[in-house]
Each structure stands twice: as C-alpha cells, then as structure tokens.
Amino acid sequence: MFVCFSKLLNEPVMDKDRELLGKLYEIITVPTEVYPKLWAMVVVRGIFKKRYATIPWDNVRERDKKGIYLKCKKRALNFQDTIDYQDKLALRRDILDQQVIDTYNYNVIRVNDIHLLEVNQDLMLAHVDIGVKGLMRRLGLEKIVGKAQDRLVPWKFIQPLSINPVSKTIKINIPQKNFRSIPPAELSDIMMDLDPKQKIGLFKTLDLDTRIRIFGRLDFKTQREIAEEIGPKDSAEILKEIPDDEATDFLERMPRHRVDFILEKMETKEVKKLSRLLGYASDSAGGLMTTDYIAIDKNTIVEAALNIIKEAAFPVETFQYVYITGENKKFVGLTNIRRLISASPDEVISSTTFPNIPYVHLEDGVQEVAYLMEKYKCQTLPVVNEGHILQGIITIDDILSQVIAIAWRKTRRKVPRTL
Amino acid sequence: MVKKGVWPRILLFLALMGPGIITANVDNDAGGIATYSICGANYGYKMLWVFVPILITLIIIQEMCSRMAVVTGKGLADLIREEFGVRIAFYAMVVLVLANIANTMANFAGIAAAGELLGIGKYFLVPVVAILIWWMVVKGTYKSVEKIFLVACLFYVAYIISGFLARPAWDEVFSNFTRPSFHLGQKDFVFMFIGLVGTTIAPWMQFYQQAAVVEKGIKIENYNYNKLDVIIGSFMVNIVAFFIVVVCAATLFKAGIRVDSAKDAALALAPFVGRYCYLLFAFGLLNASIFAASILPISTAYSVCEGMGWELGVDKRFREAPHFYFLYTFVLAIGAVIILLPRIPLIPVMYFSQVANGILLPFVLIFMVKLINNKRLMGKYTNSGFYNILIYIVIGSLISLSLIGIFV
C-alpha cells in the first residue's frame, strides 16, 4: 500500500484519548538506509501564534480516514514556538515541491508528491512523483488527466538539494553511491540546470577528484561563481590538475586581478607555463594547445622511453603519442605506444618515428589546424615556435569544439547544451 | 576588502546594471504611453503629483524583488511553489498566463496603432513583428537585440525635450506637482488614477525582474549597485511618463482636445509640436510595444515552467522542453492573432488586461512580503520593521485601488 505524503500533510493528529492535538506539519527522516523509515513528525497548533511539537514516529498507534492517533497523552508533548531540525531530512522543507537530482536519469526534477510504502504500521520512503498526474492529483483535478501514466522515481535515486545554512554545502545521502557514479559530462549538465546557490553548494560538496573532472565542462559564468566562492587557494588546486587548455580558457576570461590572486597560490613552474599560454590569442594554435604531453629526447632507447611513459604522473590527454625532441627541445618527430612496443628495447626512439609529421606554428588559426588534422587524419598536432622548438600539442577534441562553434555560427544556430 | 576608487566602482556598476533599468523601461509599454497621453490630454497638469507615490512604490517593490533574487538565487515562481505549495503556485500561474496574454495583446495593439501612424498596415506589421520576435528568442539572438531596445529607450529623452518645446506653464506644472489634488467624487478621475498606477506596477514585472537579477548572478556584496540600478530605472520611467503628460497637457488639454488612445493623442499632437515630434511619438510607441511584446511571452513561459517544474530555457530543444516552447508560442500567437481579427474592440481588451493585472497584483505582493520576511530564506536580509510598515501601507493602498478598479 502506498500513501501520498501530500495526503498526510495537514491531517489531524489525536492523542491517546482521541483529543485533537493539531495538524501534521512536517515529516522528518534520517536517510541512512536505501529506503529510509519515517523518524518523526512535527505537529502544529494555533492559528496566529503557531506552536510546534516533534513526535517520534513510533508513537503512532494507528491511522484512519479521520486522522492519526498517537499512543501518548497530550500532556507528554512539549509544544514550542520554534523547533530545529536543520540537520535532518524534512520532507516538506527539503523534498516536496523542491528541486532534487534524479541520479538515475541524470536530471534535475521538481517533486510533485512523495509516495510512502506502508509495511506493518511502518512507513518508508518509496518514490517521488514527478509526473503531470501527480501534479493534477494534488490540485484535485485528477479526472482531467484520465489514464495518463504516473512518472515515478525510486527514492534511492533521489539526491536532495537543500543547502546547509552554516557550511553552505549539500548533504550527500549516505546510501547515495549512485550520485558518485554520474559521469562528469552528465554531472556538469545537471549543475547548469541548478539555481546559483545550489550549483555552488553542490560543487563544494564534491571531492577534489570530481571537481577536477567537471570544472572544465562548466560554462564560464558558473566557473567564475565557483572560483569566487571557493577562493583562490582551492581554485588554484583545481586549475593545477585540469588540462592546461581548459585552465587557460577559464583564466583568460577572468579579470586580471583575480587571475593574479589565483596564480599566487600556484608553484612557480605552473605559473610560468600558464602565463605563457595566456599570452596567445584564444583561437590561435598557441591558445588552443596544452603543454601536457610526453616529450622524450631522440637518443633515448625504447626501453627507457617506455619507463618514462609508465611513470608519467601528470594528466596526459593523449597517452598513445610520444613526441621526440632533439637538443634544446627542438621538434624531431612523433611516435606512438604501438610502435614503441613492437620496436626492440635497445633501439633509439628516433628510429620509430612516423614519416611526414605535420605541425603548426603558435600563431596559426583554428581553420589551419583543423585543415591539417583532416588532411593528415591525425588526432594531435604538435605546435612549434619560430625556432622549431616544441611548445605544446593540440588534440582533436579541442579543435572539434571550436570548429563546431564556427559551423553553428555560420548556420546561425546556437550550440545546444547537450551535444 | 580593499577600498575601491571611483572608477572601479563606476565600471562595476555598468557591468551589473540592466535588470532594473530594463524592467522599468519595459514598463513604459503601449499601455503606459496610452495612459500617460490620455491623462495629460484629459486632466492637464492635475495628476502630475501621482508620479511621486508611484516612484516610491516602484522603487520599494523592485528593490524587494532584486534582494530576493540576490539572496535566494531563485525566481519568484520558484519560491512561490517551494514555500506555498503547488496549489497556490498553479492558480497564480493560471492568472499570470491570462494577465500576460492580455498584456501581450495590448502591446500588439500598440504595434498596430504605431504602424497606422507610420502608414504601415497592421495585417502586415503585426504578423511580421510576431514572427520576428518568436524567431529571435528561440534562436537565442534575443540577448543582443535587447541591447538595441535599451539604446532605443534613450530616444525617450526626446519626450523630455519636446516637453520643454511645448512651452508648458512651469509655475502651473510645479504647483500641481507639489500640491496633490484628489477628486474622490469624480469616477473618471479615480479610474485615471488607478490606470496610472496599474500600468506602471504590473505583476509580471516582479517575475521578470527577479529572473533577470538571478540570471545576472549578482552577489550580495555588490547588492548596492543593483539597488542603484533599480532606483535609476524607476526615475527614468517616471520622468519620461511625467513629460509625456506635460506635453499632452500643454498642447491638447489647453486646446480642449480630448483623446482616448495613444494613436489619437499622436495625431492630435502633430499640429502643435510638428512632424518630428509626431514621428517620435509613433516610433516611441512602436519601440515600447515591440520591447514589451518580446519580453512578456518568454517571461510567462519561464515563470510557469519554473513553478510547475517543467524543463525550460531557449538552449533546450523542443523535444526536451515541450511545455516551455508551447507556452511561449501560445502566448505570443494569441496576443498577435486576436489583434488581427477584424473589428476587435481594443478598449475592452485593454480593460481586461487591467483587471487581470489587478486581481493578481495583491496576491503577488503578499507572496513577496511573506517570502522576504522568511528568515530561513533571507537570513539577515529580511525587511526591517520600518520598511515592513511602509510596504504594508503600499500594499494596502494598491489592493484597495485594484478592488475599486474592478468593482466600481
């Protein structure tokens, strides 16, 4: 048997002697299980001067059409002007009519009703109703919809978004392992559908690893709000770990003094690299490239090269390619893991290089880069300066987003959010 | 925080300005211009003082909206749904849709009238403008076009100039402005008063303004700049309105010409103020009407979908947000199509929009006061006691005005 939470709201609550105590105002749960049991109810009495009392759910003797009957007497209850249940999950305050995340369909949804499952006197949270039928039922217009399907989401996939007023974070349900398994691309889409406060609350709740994976996928406005909220130290922490091109995309749109605050918190090497990248126009090869790649001296033997690759700890967008450089980091050639593995271990790596490797200069434009990638059917392009010294690489996904943006602009259409 | 110099402050203000000024300027829509012209032509300078209470009321209400937006980061429909439940939110949205359809209609009527003044037939102009608006918003080019409208609002300065050119009797203007006169016995006079207030303070504005401030992502530290934005916007709209009344009073009222629409007013003005001024009135009406007609349908769709929990936003595809696109298209299409029906009585259309606004306004204001005094939502940014008293006086008078307007 399912009971709708909206039907329980405002039900009269009576004590042992069937004397009216007040109306049911709120139900509180402690979400430690997958389908949590109800923990307590809040009863309200009075019209102008409202007073509230919390009653444990075990205290319920029975429910019928007329209302809810308790085991205790009125005297045993303590009505107060305000009660605090900030740390608990309150169905009316946090779920009903609020926005929550559906971690199964990767969606932000608004809850029209909550279904409670009745199992021997106990009620537990079963699912939330997000369909038009639930909406109409609450409006008392059920007949209009007729045979429409209910749209329900099981409770275990629901992540509430209520923000703790002190820590300004969102409490992740303990059984909500699903939440952590949302792919970064979907999680960033979900974030952009949230209110500004919820966005920041959710982001602050995430661990560093997840933060790093989604930061580059957010739009600039959200990134900026987040950076301002978490401060330069934490922002630096994230920017250090994400690919350089994503970091510079963000930094070059931030106001100068904010960038300085953030760079201050990074190590000198990192700062030098980012400031150099920031100097290039955003649609030039220099602006698009990343400096996260593996470059190995041409005289290294294959075995040593493979060891270097194994130990490379920094985030490398394209692991399969290895760039071969000569003296002063001059660009010599390109090889890949397959070529290295099939070569004999004591060969020098310059002998494994591909023939005819295309490359671009720092100031070359997007179109030039895209053209070369298409012509040579390659997934990365090395970028060199006038002295033919390797500066960075451009990967096909960076070019793709640029080219798509250009193509869309040409057909006068906006890039849809879900691509 | 480091103390900022003058220039950084000015730059910051320029970056944050917008919502208040846009909302206020959309306020001077077709209905507004019509009401102000009629007021000036039929009552002379007598009602100029009304702009003082209107200004104060407008600032107070808009300020509350911005504050709620900045502190909660949520739209008004969102908050109504979350705090008052689905039933209240639903019926509020139904009335909002009706009121906004009527408002959209009134603005398409304005477009039609402006077209006639400029010699363009309404059967051509209205559909073209409607399709253009629809396309612009759905394709996401609206944000850039909005700036054009905003710049076009600068032409309203011309109203002020023509106010001077019309050589009004300044001593009379001044004495009427500073000494309120109220003729409770005259029904027409009371109606005019309600019309002036009603056209300047409409319920949809609260929804629009709050959404715009949320969208802008203004933070509480910078809230004072936002307040300035609201105040400047409110002054702009009232000064322009003031001068429209002055122009019409100095010419039409003096010559004893009575009018009952913006079009009549513009036509009647031509001999007094010359051809350029006449064109100005026509273009002003056209700009104001198109501006409002582009904002109203989309603002309706946003509010309703927000409140009902449907997918929304022009960056979603039709398949993803069907309710949103349907509502948007529906409000826009109805507004335009009804104006094209032959022999459509425009005066009742305007009246109906006033009534729908009048019913909704008290509720919206009560919701706002309850929300803004909610400690859980607003923390330390709830209203002060004095401010609350002021607001209750404002709301009390607005509600009684609405009731008088509807039932008398």
Contacts between the chains, C-beta under 8 A, distances in Angstrom:
chain1	res1	chain2	res2	distance
A	96	B	85	7.9
A	97	B	81	5.3
A	97	B	82	5.3
A	97	B	85	6.0
A	97	B	86	5.8
A	97	B	89	7.7
A	98	B	82	5.7
A	99	B	309	7.4
A	109	B	309	6.7
A	110	B	81	7.4
A	110	B	308	7.4
A	110	B	309	2.4
A	111	B	309	7.7
A	112	B	86	6.7
A	112	B	309	7.0
A	130	B	309	7.2
A	135	B	86	6.5
A	135	B	90	7.8
A	135	B	308	7.0
A	138	B	86	5.0
A	138	B	87	6.7
A	139	B	86	6.8
A	139	B	87	5.9
A	139	B	90	5.6
A	165	B	376	7.7
A	165	B	379	7.3
A	195	B	72	7.8
A	195	B	73	4.6
A	195	B	74	5.1
A	195	B	78	7.4
A	195	B	214	7.4
A	196	B	73	3.9
A	196	B	214	6.8
A	196	B	217	5.9
A	197	B	72	7.0
A	197	B	73	4.0
A	197	B	74	7.8
A	198	B	73	7.5
A	221	B	217	6.1
A	225	B	217	6.0
A	228	B	219	7.5
A	412	B	139	6.8
A	413	B	139	6.9
A	414	B	139	6.5
A	414	B	140	4.1
A	414	B	314	7.6
A	414	B	315	6.5
A	416	B	315	6.6
A	416	B	316	7.8
A	416	B	317	5.9
A	417	B	315	4.8
A	417	B	316	7.1
A	418	B	320	7.7
